[in-house]
Amino acid sequence: IEAGRWGVSGARVRQLAVHYEASNAELVDALCAMAEERGKRWWDVYRSVLAPGFLDVAELEFRATYLRSLQKVTIPGLLQTEEYVRAIHSDRVPPLPPAVTDLRIEFRLIRSQVLEQYDPPPFEAFIHEAALRMRFGGRKVTRAQLGYLREVSDRPTVTVRVIPFAYEGFIEATQPVLYAGGPVAELDTVRLDSALGGRSLYADAALRK
């Protein structure tokens, strides 16, 4: 199974659960449901052209039962306009080739469709006031982005909360944080992103923090 020569069926998951004396029936059922899924998803098309981290985030959002995001200096990815995405990719060092930039923008915009599907996961975004005042791309791009943010926040499944400059407490998380709720709590995942790459957290203590 680990070498990929055998597929992981629901029956094999249950055999492993018996072997390891896994008694959490809800978790085992959720893992079996994942094992029985067949067919490709939209992000599989990008598997050979984008780094695995991009695909991990897309799948995390797609499978989430709810999403919570914390952003300090940018608007959350799922709520960005095309011009805003292009602006924040334009000043990278070293600069990305135009074809790579276009591919990342395309991927980012398709990701946002998770909030437009028939039964979208509830999405709660905490955005620092600094992110609302940053003028990535200039006034015109920023104005359109803020207008879109206001528009999308009217959706019943999207909640936008702003942390004002006047807040006198301290928020330790300085990098973007995405909390994705799984079908059972044991499959909850936190995604942390930085300029050096992203990492995912699963341990209970890390999730609580």
TIDO-143420 format. One record per residue: residue in one letter; z negated, x negated, y of N, C-alpha, C, O in turn. Coordinates in nm, 3 decimals. Each point is the difference from the previous one (the first is absolute). Example, Ala and Ser with C-alpha at 12.3 -4.5 7.8 and 13.67 -1.06 7.14 Angstrom:
REM TIDO-143420
<node A,<-0.780,-1.319,-0.569>,<0.000,0.089,0.119>,<0.000,-0.090,0.120>,<-0.066,-0.104,-0.002>>
<node S,<0.138,0.139,0.107>,<-0.006,-0.082,0.119>,<-0.073,0.077,0.109>,<-0.017,-0.051,0.111>>
END
This chain:
REM TIDO-143420
<node I,<0.000,-0.083,-0.120>,<0.000,0.083,0.120>,<0.000,-0.087,0.125>,<0.077,0.025,0.093>>
<node E,<-0.164,-0.127,-0.089>,<-0.008,-0.086,0.118>,<0.130,-0.076,0.025>,<0.034,-0.028,0.114>>
<node A,<0.038,-0.005,-0.220>,<0.126,-0.072,0.014>,<0.116,0.094,0.033>,<0.110,-0.046,0.029>>
<node G,<-0.135,0.175,-0.033>,<0.105,0.096,0.033>,<0.091,0.036,-0.115>,<0.101,0.067,0.020>>
<node R,<-0.134,-0.110,-0.140>,<0.086,0.032,-0.116>,<-0.024,0.142,-0.049>,<0.091,0.064,-0.052>>
<node W,<-0.213,-0.015,0.069>,<-0.034,0.138,-0.036>,<-0.032,0.077,0.127>,<-0.065,-0.051,0.091>>
<node G,<0.110,0.176,-0.087>,<-0.036,0.086,0.112>,<-0.143,0.050,-0.014>,<-0.058,-0.005,-0.108>>
<node V,<0.003,0.051,0.217>,<-0.137,0.054,-0.001>,<0.010,0.152,0.004>,<0.026,0.058,0.105>>
<node S,<-0.045,0.005,-0.218>,<0.004,0.146,-0.008>,<-0.140,0.057,0.021>,<-0.099,-0.072,-0.003>>
<node G,<0.094,0.202,0.024>,<-0.130,0.065,0.012>,<-0.083,-0.017,-0.125>,<-0.121,-0.017,0.008>>
<node A,<0.188,0.023,-0.126>,<-0.072,-0.016,-0.126>,<-0.063,-0.139,-0.010>,<-0.113,-0.014,-0.047>>
<node R,<0.187,-0.088,0.091>,<-0.055,-0.137,-0.006>,<-0.117,-0.015,0.097>,<-0.097,-0.069,-0.029>>
<node V,<0.108,0.133,0.146>,<-0.112,-0.005,0.095>,<-0.125,0.059,-0.064>,<-0.109,-0.055,0.015>>
<node R,<0.125,0.166,-0.086>,<-0.117,0.063,-0.064>,<-0.055,-0.087,-0.114>,<-0.121,-0.006,-0.021>>
<node Q,<0.210,-0.063,-0.050>,<-0.048,-0.092,-0.103>,<-0.082,-0.112,0.060>,<-0.105,-0.038,-0.052>>
<node L,<0.155,-0.016,0.165>,<-0.074,-0.106,0.069>,<-0.133,0.052,0.053>,<-0.101,-0.071,-0.004>>
<node A,<0.101,0.194,0.054>,<-0.123,0.058,0.053>,<-0.106,0.012,-0.110>,<-0.118,-0.025,0.023>>
<node V,<0.162,0.065,-0.144>,<-0.093,0.008,-0.112>,<-0.051,-0.139,-0.036>,<-0.119,-0.020,-0.023>>
<node H,<0.211,-0.078,0.019>,<-0.038,-0.137,-0.038>,<-0.102,-0.058,0.097>,<-0.096,-0.065,-0.042>>
<node Y,<0.116,0.090,0.172>,<-0.091,-0.056,0.101>,<-0.114,0.095,0.036>,<-0.077,-0.026,0.093>>
<node E,<0.066,0.135,-0.168>,<-0.108,0.098,0.020>,<-0.004,0.050,0.144>,<-0.106,0.010,0.061>>
<node A,<0.225,0.021,-0.009>,<0.009,0.055,0.136>,<-0.029,0.150,-0.007>,<0.077,0.076,-0.058>>
<node S,<-0.187,-0.035,0.117>,<-0.046,0.139,-0.014>,<0.034,0.089,0.118>,<-0.031,0.119,-0.001>>
<node N,<0.097,-0.175,0.105>,<0.035,0.079,0.118>,<0.129,0.077,-0.030>,<0.109,-0.053,0.014>>
<node A,<-0.124,0.178,-0.054>,<0.115,0.080,-0.043>,<0.101,0.020,0.112>,<0.121,-0.005,-0.024>>
<node E,<-0.169,0.029,0.147>,<0.092,0.023,0.113>,<0.085,-0.124,0.028>,<0.119,0.011,0.026>>
<node L,<-0.182,-0.127,-0.032>,<0.074,-0.124,0.024>,<0.103,-0.023,-0.110>,<0.114,-0.037,0.028>>
<node V,<-0.153,0.057,-0.152>,<0.093,-0.019,-0.111>,<0.118,0.096,0.012>,<0.115,-0.039,-0.022>>
<node D,<-0.143,0.165,0.058>,<0.108,0.097,0.017>,<0.096,-0.044,0.111>,<0.122,0.012,-0.014>>
<node A,<-0.177,-0.062,0.125>,<0.083,-0.044,0.112>,<0.087,-0.120,-0.041>,<0.118,-0.006,0.036>>
<node L,<-0.174,-0.088,-0.112>,<0.076,-0.115,-0.046>,<0.109,0.043,-0.099>,<0.110,-0.056,0.000>>
<node C,<-0.141,0.154,-0.083>,<0.101,0.051,-0.095>,<0.115,0.065,0.075>,<0.117,-0.018,-0.036>>
<node A,<-0.149,0.094,0.140>,<0.106,0.065,0.079>,<0.091,-0.104,0.063>,<0.122,0.019,0.005>>
<node M,<-0.180,-0.129,0.044>,<0.081,-0.108,0.059>,<0.088,-0.065,-0.107>,<0.115,-0.033,0.025>>
<node A,<-0.172,0.015,-0.145>,<0.075,-0.067,-0.106>,<0.118,0.084,-0.048>,<0.099,-0.055,-0.047>>
<node E,<-0.110,0.187,0.059>,<0.106,0.088,-0.049>,<0.112,0.021,0.101>,<0.102,0.060,-0.032>>
<node E,<-0.119,-0.109,0.154>,<0.105,0.016,0.101>,<0.124,-0.080,-0.040>,<-0.010,-0.113,-0.049>>
<node R,<0.124,0.173,0.071>,<0.126,-0.068,-0.031>,<0.094,0.011,0.119>,<-0.013,0.091,0.082>>
<node G,<0.106,-0.184,-0.072>,<0.098,0.004,0.108>,<-0.040,-0.086,0.117>,<-0.117,-0.034,0.016>>
<node K,<0.215,-0.002,0.067>,<-0.023,-0.086,0.115>,<-0.039,0.083,0.122>,<0.034,0.118,0.012>>
<node R,<-0.105,-0.182,0.077>,<-0.036,0.058,0.130>,<0.086,-0.066,0.108>,<0.071,-0.097,-0.027>>
<node W,<-0.079,0.152,0.149>,<0.091,-0.048,0.105>,<-0.021,-0.147,0.032>,<0.096,-0.069,0.035>>
<node W,<-0.219,0.018,-0.046>,<-0.026,-0.139,0.037>,<0.054,-0.100,-0.103>,<0.010,-0.119,0.029>>
<node D,<0.024,0.167,-0.148>,<0.052,-0.092,-0.102>,<0.135,-0.061,0.042>,<0.036,-0.108,-0.046>>
<node V,<0.037,0.177,0.133>,<0.128,-0.053,0.049>,<-0.022,-0.131,0.076>,<0.089,-0.085,0.005>>
<node Y,<-0.207,0.069,0.055>,<-0.029,-0.117,0.082>,<-0.071,-0.111,-0.078>,<-0.041,-0.100,0.059>>
<node R,<0.027,0.118,-0.190>,<-0.083,-0.092,-0.079>,<0.051,-0.145,0.005>,<-0.081,-0.093,-0.004>>
<node S,<0.210,0.073,0.011>,<0.054,-0.136,-0.002>,<0.025,-0.058,0.140>,<0.041,-0.115,0.013>>
<node V,<-0.065,0.195,0.091>,<0.032,-0.047,0.135>,<-0.120,-0.005,0.094>,<0.009,-0.060,0.107>>
<node L,<-0.121,0.121,-0.145>,<-0.122,-0.007,0.081>,<-0.114,-0.053,-0.086>,<0.000,0.015,-0.122>>
<node A,<-0.096,-0.077,0.188>,<-0.115,-0.056,-0.071>,<-0.079,0.113,-0.068>,<-0.001,0.112,0.051>>
<node P,<-0.066,-0.140,-0.163>,<-0.073,0.104,-0.072>,<-0.102,0.075,0.084>,<-0.026,0.118,-0.024>>
<node G,<-0.033,-0.185,0.124>,<-0.100,0.065,0.083>,<0.053,0.123,0.072>,<-0.072,0.098,0.015>>
<node F,<0.197,-0.102,0.029>,<0.060,0.115,0.065>,<0.005,0.119,-0.096>,<-0.033,0.113,0.038>>
<node L,<0.074,-0.139,-0.161>,<0.012,0.106,-0.098>,<-0.137,0.054,-0.040>,<-0.015,0.119,-0.025>>
<node D,<-0.084,-0.209,0.019>,<-0.135,0.044,-0.035>,<-0.052,0.102,0.100>,<-0.060,0.101,-0.039>>
<node V,<0.082,-0.126,0.167>,<-0.048,0.091,0.103>,<0.071,0.135,-0.010>,<-0.063,0.105,0.011>>
<node A,<0.194,-0.108,-0.032>,<0.077,0.124,-0.012>,<-0.049,0.083,-0.118>,<-0.015,0.122,0.012>>
<node E,<-0.008,-0.186,-0.125>,<-0.047,0.074,-0.118>,<-0.142,0.050,0.022>,<-0.034,0.110,-0.044>>
<node L,<-0.049,-0.189,0.110>,<-0.136,0.040,0.030>,<-0.002,0.128,0.084>,<-0.075,0.094,-0.029>>
<node E,<0.158,-0.091,0.132>,<0.008,0.118,0.086>,<0.056,0.121,-0.075>,<-0.047,0.112,0.018>>
<node F,<0.147,-0.137,-0.101>,<0.066,0.109,-0.072>,<-0.095,0.069,-0.097>,<0.004,0.122,-0.016>>
<node R,<-0.091,-0.199,-0.050>,<-0.088,0.054,-0.103>,<-0.136,0.045,0.053>,<-0.079,0.057,-0.075>>
<node A,<0.052,-0.083,0.201>,<-0.133,0.030,0.055>,<-0.025,0.150,0.010>,<0.090,0.078,0.028>>
<node T,<-0.215,-0.040,-0.050>,<-0.041,0.139,0.022>,<-0.046,0.019,0.145>,<-0.001,0.112,0.050>>
<node Y,<-0.036,-0.221,0.016>,<-0.028,0.001,0.144>,<0.010,-0.142,0.051>,<-0.013,-0.096,-0.077>>
<node L,<0.036,0.082,0.209>,<0.016,-0.132,0.061>,<-0.085,-0.008,0.126>,<-0.008,0.096,0.077>>
<node R,<-0.056,-0.210,-0.057>,<-0.074,-0.027,0.123>,<0.043,-0.138,0.049>,<0.007,-0.095,-0.078>>
<node S,<0.022,0.085,0.208>,<0.053,-0.124,0.055>,<-0.079,-0.039,0.124>,<-0.040,0.085,0.079>>
<node L,<0.018,-0.216,-0.062>,<-0.061,-0.054,0.121>,<0.092,-0.105,0.058>,<0.036,-0.096,-0.067>>
<node Q,<0.004,0.115,0.193>,<0.090,-0.093,0.068>,<-0.061,-0.043,0.134>,<-0.057,0.082,0.072>>
<node K,<0.069,-0.211,-0.041>,<-0.058,-0.052,0.123>,<0.102,-0.019,0.112>,<-0.027,0.034,0.114>>
<node V,<0.146,-0.088,-0.146>,<0.095,-0.031,0.108>,<0.137,0.063,-0.021>,<0.086,-0.012,0.088>>
<node T,<-0.062,0.077,-0.200>,<0.129,0.065,-0.022>,<-0.022,0.142,-0.051>,<-0.107,0.034,-0.050>>
<node I,<0.209,0.049,0.065>,<-0.002,0.135,-0.054>,<0.015,-0.010,-0.152>,<0.072,-0.087,-0.048>>
<node P,<-0.139,0.172,-0.030>,<0.015,-0.005,-0.145>,<0.146,0.008,-0.044>,<0.079,0.073,0.059>>
<node G,<-0.045,-0.148,-0.163>,<0.138,-0.008,-0.046>,<0.063,0.134,-0.029>,<0.118,0.021,0.031>>
<node L,<-0.193,0.072,-0.090>,<0.056,0.131,-0.035>,<0.031,0.085,0.122>,<0.067,0.103,-0.011>>
<node L,<-0.116,-0.144,0.128>,<0.018,0.079,0.122>,<0.087,-0.072,0.102>,<0.002,0.039,0.117>>
<node Q,<0.069,-0.143,-0.157>,<0.081,-0.079,0.093>,<0.142,0.053,0.012>,<0.058,0.050,-0.097>>
<node T,<-0.002,-0.061,0.218>,<0.141,0.032,0.021>,<0.087,-0.120,-0.036>,<-0.051,-0.111,-0.015>>
<node E,<0.180,0.133,0.000>,<0.089,-0.110,-0.036>,<0.001,-0.108,0.107>,<-0.002,-0.119,-0.032>>
<node E,<0.007,0.159,0.160>,<0.004,-0.098,0.109>,<-0.129,-0.081,0.006>,<0.003,-0.119,0.031>>
<node Y,<-0.115,0.183,-0.061>,<-0.129,-0.070,0.000>,<-0.006,-0.102,-0.113>,<-0.045,-0.112,0.020>>
<node V,<0.091,0.152,-0.139>,<0.003,-0.092,-0.113>,<0.086,-0.121,0.033>,<-0.038,-0.114,-0.027>>
<node R,<0.155,0.139,0.086>,<0.089,-0.111,0.034>,<-0.065,-0.093,0.103>,<0.015,-0.122,-0.007>>
<node A,<-0.088,0.180,0.102>,<-0.064,-0.082,0.103>,<-0.105,-0.093,-0.059>,<-0.008,-0.116,0.040>>
<node I,<-0.072,0.166,-0.135>,<-0.106,-0.085,-0.054>,<0.053,-0.102,-0.101>,<-0.072,-0.092,-0.039>>
<node H,<0.199,0.108,-0.002>,<0.062,-0.100,-0.087>,<0.081,-0.102,0.080>,<0.042,-0.102,-0.055>>
<node S,<-0.020,0.129,0.182>,<0.095,-0.082,0.076>,<-0.057,-0.134,0.044>,<0.076,-0.093,0.025>>
<node D,<-0.208,0.081,-0.016>,<-0.059,-0.124,0.051>,<-0.069,-0.082,-0.109>,<-0.092,-0.077,0.029>>
<node R,<0.136,0.092,-0.152>,<-0.061,-0.076,-0.108>,<0.035,-0.148,0.011>,<0.107,-0.036,0.049>>
<node V,<-0.199,-0.049,-0.095>,<0.022,-0.144,0.000>,<-0.022,-0.052,-0.142>,<-0.110,0.013,-0.054>>
<node P,<0.214,-0.073,-0.008>,<0.139,-0.008,0.050>,<0.067,0.137,-0.005>,<-0.044,0.087,-0.076>>
<node P,<0.150,-0.068,0.153>,<0.066,0.131,0.002>,<0.064,0.033,-0.135>,<0.049,-0.089,-0.070>>
<node L,<-0.052,0.217,0.036>,<0.063,0.044,-0.124>,<0.150,0.014,0.019>,<0.044,0.034,0.109>>
<node P,<0.035,-0.058,-0.212>,<0.144,0.028,0.008>,<0.021,0.150,0.029>,<-0.076,0.083,-0.050>>
<node P,<0.177,-0.048,0.129>,<0.023,0.141,0.034>,<0.008,0.092,-0.121>,<-0.051,0.112,0.005>>
<node A,<0.113,-0.158,-0.113>,<0.012,0.085,-0.119>,<-0.136,0.029,-0.062>,<-0.024,0.111,-0.048>>
<node V,<-0.066,-0.209,0.050>,<-0.135,0.019,-0.054>,<-0.079,0.095,0.090>,<-0.073,0.087,-0.049>>
<node T,<0.089,-0.104,0.180>,<-0.067,0.091,0.094>,<0.044,0.143,-0.023>,<-0.083,0.091,-0.006>>
<node D,<0.214,-0.069,-0.006>,<0.052,0.135,-0.023>,<-0.054,0.059,-0.129>,<-0.031,0.119,-0.007>>
<node L,<0.020,-0.203,-0.096>,<-0.049,0.047,-0.130>,<-0.146,0.043,0.010>,<-0.039,0.102,-0.056>>
<node R,<-0.041,-0.180,0.126>,<-0.142,0.033,0.015>,<-0.019,0.126,0.083>,<-0.087,0.082,-0.030>>
<node I,<0.169,-0.065,0.133>,<-0.008,0.121,0.082>,<0.037,0.122,-0.083>,<-0.067,0.103,0.006>>
<node E,<0.174,-0.115,-0.083>,<0.043,0.110,-0.087>,<-0.111,0.037,-0.098>,<-0.028,0.119,-0.020>>
<node F,<-0.034,-0.218,-0.040>,<-0.106,0.024,-0.097>,<-0.120,0.068,0.066>,<-0.058,0.093,-0.056>>
<node R,<0.021,-0.140,0.175>,<-0.114,0.057,0.072>,<0.024,0.147,0.032>,<-0.091,0.082,-0.014>>
<node L,<0.211,-0.048,0.056>,<0.030,0.138,0.037>,<0.003,0.092,-0.122>,<-0.043,0.115,0.008>>
<node I,<0.092,-0.165,-0.120>,<0.000,0.082,-0.122>,<-0.144,0.025,-0.046>,<-0.031,0.108,-0.051>>
<node R,<-0.055,-0.206,0.068>,<-0.141,0.017,-0.038>,<-0.062,0.120,0.070>,<-0.080,0.072,-0.060>>
<node S,<0.117,-0.049,0.185>,<-0.062,0.108,0.078>,<0.033,0.138,-0.055>,<-0.065,0.098,0.037>>
<node Q,<0.164,-0.089,-0.126>,<0.036,0.130,-0.056>,<-0.108,0.056,-0.091>,<0.004,0.118,-0.037>>
<node V,<-0.100,-0.202,-0.001>,<-0.110,0.049,-0.083>,<-0.080,0.107,0.074>,<-0.064,0.085,-0.063>>
<node L,<0.066,-0.088,0.196>,<-0.072,0.099,0.080>,<0.083,0.126,0.024>,<-0.050,0.097,0.058>>
<node E,<0.175,-0.098,-0.103>,<0.089,0.114,0.023>,<0.035,0.074,-0.128>,<0.075,0.098,0.003>>
<node Q,<-0.129,-0.143,-0.116>,<0.032,0.065,-0.126>,<-0.068,0.135,-0.011>,<-0.076,0.040,0.089>>
<node Y,<0.103,0.031,-0.198>,<-0.049,0.137,-0.017>,<-0.152,0.008,0.008>,<-0.055,0.089,0.066>>
<node D,<-0.014,-0.180,-0.133>,<-0.146,0.002,-0.002>,<-0.051,-0.139,0.038>,<-0.045,-0.075,-0.086>>
<node P,<0.052,0.041,0.216>,<-0.035,-0.136,0.042>,<-0.150,-0.026,-0.011>,<-0.080,0.093,0.013>>
<node P,<0.041,-0.219,-0.036>,<-0.142,-0.032,-0.003>,<-0.057,0.007,0.142>,<0.067,-0.040,0.095>>
<node P,<-0.189,0.090,-0.078>,<-0.063,-0.003,0.133>,<-0.008,-0.144,0.050>,<-0.039,-0.091,-0.073>>
<node F,<0.075,0.074,0.199>,<0.002,-0.135,0.059>,<-0.085,0.001,0.125>,<0.027,0.074,0.095>>
<node E,<-0.131,-0.159,-0.094>,<-0.090,-0.012,0.115>,<0.015,-0.141,0.057>,<-0.030,-0.098,-0.068>>
<node A,<0.076,0.089,0.192>,<0.027,-0.129,0.063>,<-0.101,-0.026,0.111>,<-0.015,0.080,0.092>>
<node F,<-0.054,-0.193,-0.102>,<-0.089,-0.046,0.107>,<0.075,-0.109,0.076>,<0.031,-0.105,-0.057>>
<node I,<-0.003,0.129,0.185>,<0.080,-0.092,0.080>,<-0.081,-0.044,0.121>,<-0.050,0.083,0.075>>
<node H,<0.038,-0.212,-0.055>,<-0.071,-0.047,0.118>,<0.085,0.027,0.124>,<0.123,-0.002,-0.005>>
<node E,<-0.191,0.026,0.116>,<0.071,0.026,0.126>,<0.094,-0.116,0.035>,<0.103,0.020,0.064>>
<node A,<-0.138,-0.141,-0.105>,<0.086,-0.115,0.027>,<0.139,0.021,-0.057>,<0.099,-0.038,0.062>>
<node A,<-0.091,0.098,-0.183>,<0.130,0.022,-0.063>,<0.084,0.099,0.080>,<0.122,-0.009,0.001>>
<node L,<-0.187,0.103,0.065>,<0.074,0.098,0.080>,<0.053,-0.061,0.130>,<0.098,0.050,0.056>>
<node R,<-0.161,-0.156,-0.009>,<0.038,-0.059,0.128>,<0.094,-0.121,-0.013>,<0.058,-0.044,0.099>>
<node M,<-0.044,-0.009,-0.220>,<0.093,-0.111,-0.021>,<0.142,0.049,0.023>,<0.037,0.108,-0.047>>
<node R,<0.045,-0.187,0.118>,<0.136,0.043,0.037>,<0.105,-0.075,-0.081>,<0.089,-0.063,0.056>>
<node F,<-0.101,0.071,-0.186>,<0.100,-0.066,-0.085>,<0.137,0.064,0.025>,<0.017,0.121,-0.014>>
<node G,<0.081,-0.206,0.053>,<0.133,0.051,0.026>,<0.021,0.053,0.140>,<0.111,0.039,0.035>>
<node G,<-0.218,-0.039,0.048>,<0.015,0.049,0.137>,<-0.046,0.145,0.017>,<-0.041,0.066,-0.096>>
<node R,<0.047,-0.020,0.219>,<-0.051,0.133,0.034>,<0.073,0.112,-0.074>,<-0.062,0.094,-0.048>>
<node K,<0.194,-0.105,0.041>,<0.078,0.107,-0.062>,<-0.035,0.018,-0.147>,<-0.020,0.112,-0.047>>
<node V,<0.012,-0.223,-0.025>,<-0.035,0.005,-0.142>,<-0.143,0.053,-0.018>,<-0.026,0.082,-0.087>>
<node T,<-0.065,-0.131,0.172>,<-0.139,0.043,-0.010>,<-0.015,0.148,0.030>,<-0.074,0.071,-0.068>>
<node R,<0.145,-0.024,0.170>,<-0.008,0.142,0.036>,<0.049,0.087,-0.117>,<-0.063,0.101,-0.033>>
<node A,<0.174,-0.140,-0.029>,<0.053,0.077,-0.114>,<-0.097,-0.005,-0.118>,<-0.018,0.100,-0.069>>
<node Q,<-0.042,-0.215,0.046>,<-0.096,-0.013,-0.111>,<-0.122,0.088,0.021>,<-0.045,0.067,-0.093>>
<node L,<-0.009,-0.067,0.215>,<-0.117,0.083,0.027>,<0.035,0.149,-0.009>,<-0.081,0.081,-0.044>>
<node G,<0.203,-0.046,0.087>,<0.043,0.138,-0.013>,<0.010,0.043,-0.145>,<-0.040,0.111,-0.036>>
<node Y,<0.093,-0.200,-0.047>,<0.011,0.032,-0.143>,<-0.139,0.008,-0.064>,<-0.024,0.086,-0.085>>
<node L,<-0.066,-0.175,0.126>,<-0.136,0.003,-0.053>,<-0.067,0.133,0.032>,<-0.067,0.059,-0.085>>
<node R,<0.086,-0.013,0.207>,<-0.058,0.129,0.039>,<0.063,0.114,-0.081>,<-0.070,0.092,-0.043>>
<node E,<0.200,-0.100,0.022>,<0.071,0.104,-0.076>,<-0.048,0.005,-0.145>,<-0.030,0.108,-0.052>>
<node V,<0.022,-0.224,-0.013>,<-0.035,-0.002,-0.142>,<-0.146,0.036,-0.020>,<-0.038,0.048,-0.107>>
<node S,<-0.046,-0.071,0.207>,<-0.142,0.032,-0.013>,<-0.025,0.151,-0.001>,<-0.110,0.044,-0.034>>
<node D,<0.211,0.034,0.069>,<-0.012,0.146,-0.007>,<0.017,0.054,-0.141>,<-0.027,0.117,-0.026>>
<node R,<0.073,-0.202,-0.066>,<0.015,0.046,-0.138>,<-0.138,0.027,-0.061>,<-0.096,-0.072,0.028>>
<node P,<0.086,0.173,-0.111>,<-0.132,0.035,-0.055>,<-0.060,-0.106,-0.091>,<-0.122,-0.002,-0.020>>
<node T,<0.204,-0.086,-0.035>,<-0.053,-0.101,-0.091>,<-0.021,-0.136,0.066>,<-0.041,-0.095,-0.067>>
<node V,<0.069,0.084,0.197>,<-0.013,-0.127,0.071>,<-0.109,0.011,0.106>,<0.004,0.090,0.084>>
<node T,<-0.099,-0.181,-0.087>,<-0.107,-0.005,0.100>,<0.003,-0.137,0.067>,<-0.004,-0.102,-0.068>>
<node V,<0.010,0.100,0.200>,<-0.001,-0.125,0.075>,<-0.128,-0.008,0.082>,<-0.029,0.090,0.079>>
<node R,<-0.048,-0.194,-0.098>,<-0.124,-0.022,0.076>,<0.013,-0.131,0.077>,<0.047,-0.101,-0.055>>
<node V,<-0.089,0.102,0.180>,<0.013,-0.118,0.085>,<-0.137,-0.061,0.027>,<-0.092,0.071,0.041>>
<node I,<0.079,-0.201,-0.063>,<-0.122,-0.074,0.033>,<0.017,-0.053,0.142>,<0.083,-0.088,0.022>>
<node P,<-0.159,0.139,0.075>,<0.022,-0.039,0.140>,<-0.058,-0.138,0.033>,<-0.089,-0.050,-0.069>>
<node F,<0.142,-0.009,0.176>,<-0.055,-0.126,0.048>,<-0.148,0.016,0.035>,<-0.077,-0.096,-0.009>>
<node A,<0.037,0.216,0.050>,<-0.137,0.024,0.042>,<-0.100,0.000,-0.116>,<-0.120,0.000,0.023>>
<node Y,<0.169,0.002,-0.146>,<-0.090,0.000,-0.115>,<-0.083,-0.128,0.001>,<0.056,-0.109,0.011>>
<node E,<-0.187,0.121,-0.022>,<-0.090,-0.115,0.016>,<-0.044,-0.061,-0.133>,<-0.075,-0.098,-0.001>>
<node G,<0.120,0.155,-0.109>,<-0.033,-0.059,-0.130>,<0.098,-0.110,-0.036>,<0.088,-0.034,0.079>>
<node F,<-0.103,-0.020,-0.196>,<0.086,-0.109,-0.046>,<0.066,0.041,-0.130>,<-0.067,0.046,-0.093>>
<node I,<0.198,-0.062,0.085>,<0.074,0.032,-0.121>,<0.045,-0.132,-0.062>,<0.081,-0.072,0.058>>
<node E,<-0.134,0.043,-0.175>,<0.021,-0.133,-0.059>,<0.144,-0.023,-0.044>,<0.051,-0.111,0.011>>
<node A,<0.015,0.216,-0.062>,<0.136,-0.018,-0.053>,<0.098,-0.026,0.114>,<0.021,0.086,0.086>>
<node T,<0.038,-0.205,-0.085>,<0.095,-0.035,0.106>,<0.144,0.003,-0.049>,<0.092,-0.011,0.081>>
<node Q,<-0.071,0.025,-0.211>,<0.136,0.010,-0.052>,<0.025,0.145,-0.042>,<-0.094,0.076,-0.021>>
<node P,<0.221,-0.037,0.009>,<0.030,0.137,-0.044>,<-0.064,0.029,-0.136>,<0.003,-0.083,-0.091>>
<node V,<-0.061,0.202,0.080>,<-0.066,0.042,-0.124>,<0.061,0.133,-0.043>,<0.008,0.093,0.079>>
<node L,<0.033,-0.085,-0.205>,<0.050,0.126,-0.056>,<-0.082,0.034,-0.122>,<-0.005,-0.077,-0.096>>
<node Y,<-0.060,0.194,0.099>,<-0.077,0.048,-0.115>,<0.080,0.111,-0.065>,<0.029,0.102,0.063>>
<node A,<0.007,-0.122,-0.189>,<0.080,0.098,-0.074>,<-0.084,0.059,-0.112>,<-0.042,-0.071,-0.091>>
<node G,<0.018,0.201,0.098>,<-0.077,0.066,-0.104>,<0.085,0.025,-0.122>,<0.112,0.050,0.012>>
<node G,<-0.163,-0.085,-0.129>,<0.073,0.021,-0.124>,<-0.026,0.138,-0.058>,<-0.081,0.075,0.054>>
<node P,<0.148,-0.040,-0.164>,<-0.023,0.129,-0.065>,<-0.143,0.013,-0.051>,<-0.050,0.112,-0.015>>
<node V,<-0.015,-0.224,-0.012>,<-0.144,-0.005,-0.027>,<-0.056,-0.115,0.082>,<0.073,-0.093,0.036>>
<node A,<-0.202,0.100,-0.005>,<-0.061,-0.098,0.091>,<0.015,-0.143,-0.051>,<0.009,-0.093,0.080>>
<node E,<-0.006,0.075,-0.212>,<0.011,-0.134,-0.057>,<0.133,-0.066,0.030>,<0.014,-0.121,-0.016>>
<node L,<0.085,0.199,0.061>,<0.131,-0.055,0.033>,<0.022,-0.012,0.151>,<0.111,-0.028,0.044>>
<node D,<-0.217,0.049,0.036>,<0.011,-0.023,0.144>,<0.034,-0.147,0.026>,<-0.042,-0.089,-0.074>>
<node T,<0.120,0.066,0.179>,<0.043,-0.136,0.034>,<-0.002,-0.020,0.151>,<0.038,0.090,0.075>>
<node V,<-0.083,-0.206,-0.032>,<0.007,-0.038,0.141>,<0.101,-0.113,0.015>,<-0.001,-0.096,-0.076>>
<node R,<0.087,0.110,0.175>,<0.101,-0.102,0.029>,<-0.031,-0.064,0.134>,<-0.014,0.069,0.101>>
<node L,<0.002,-0.201,-0.100>,<-0.024,-0.077,0.122>,<0.122,-0.085,0.028>,<0.050,-0.069,-0.089>>
<node D,<-0.001,0.073,0.212>,<0.119,-0.077,0.037>,<-0.033,-0.100,0.109>,<-0.083,0.026,0.088>>
<node S,<0.148,-0.141,-0.096>,<-0.015,-0.104,0.102>,<0.130,-0.075,0.012>,<0.095,0.024,-0.075>>
<node A,<-0.090,-0.117,0.170>,<0.121,-0.080,0.019>,<0.029,-0.088,-0.121>,<0.113,-0.045,-0.018>>
<node L,<-0.214,0.022,-0.066>,<0.018,-0.085,-0.117>,<0.029,0.081,-0.126>,<0.010,-0.056,-0.109>>
<node G,<0.004,0.187,0.124>,<0.029,0.084,-0.115>,<-0.105,0.107,-0.020>,<-0.099,0.006,0.073>>
<node G,<0.122,0.078,-0.173>,<-0.093,0.109,-0.026>,<-0.074,-0.019,-0.131>,<0.043,-0.076,-0.087>>
<node R,<-0.156,0.145,0.074>,<-0.073,-0.001,-0.127>,<-0.062,0.137,-0.021>,<-0.029,0.073,0.095>>
<node S,<0.008,-0.040,-0.221>,<-0.054,0.130,-0.037>,<-0.139,-0.017,-0.058>,<-0.026,-0.095,-0.074>>
<node L,<-0.063,0.188,0.106>,<-0.137,-0.003,-0.049>,<-0.026,0.123,-0.087>,<0.045,0.110,0.033>>
<node Y,<-0.118,-0.130,-0.143>,<-0.028,0.110,-0.091>,<-0.148,0.014,-0.032>,<-0.044,0.108,-0.039>>
<node A,<-0.034,-0.214,0.054>,<-0.140,0.002,-0.040>,<-0.080,0.101,0.083>,<0.029,0.020,0.119>>
<node D,<-0.127,0.042,-0.180>,<-0.078,0.104,0.067>,<-0.063,-0.051,0.130>,<0.005,0.068,0.103>>
<node A,<-0.064,-0.187,-0.107>,<-0.068,-0.053,0.118>,<0.099,-0.022,0.114>,<-0.030,0.030,0.115>>
<node A,<0.150,-0.081,-0.147>,<0.101,-0.024,0.102>,<0.050,0.131,0.057>,<0.025,0.010,0.121>>
<node L,<-0.008,0.091,-0.206>,<0.047,0.131,0.048>,<-0.103,0.064,0.092>,<0.037,0.057,0.103>>
<node R,<-0.164,-0.067,-0.138>,<-0.105,0.059,0.086>,<-0.003,-0.070,0.135>,<-0.017,0.066,0.103>>
<node K,<0.032,-0.199,-0.103>,<-0.003,-0.075,0.127>,<0.118,0.034,0.086>,<0.014,-0.053,0.110>>
END
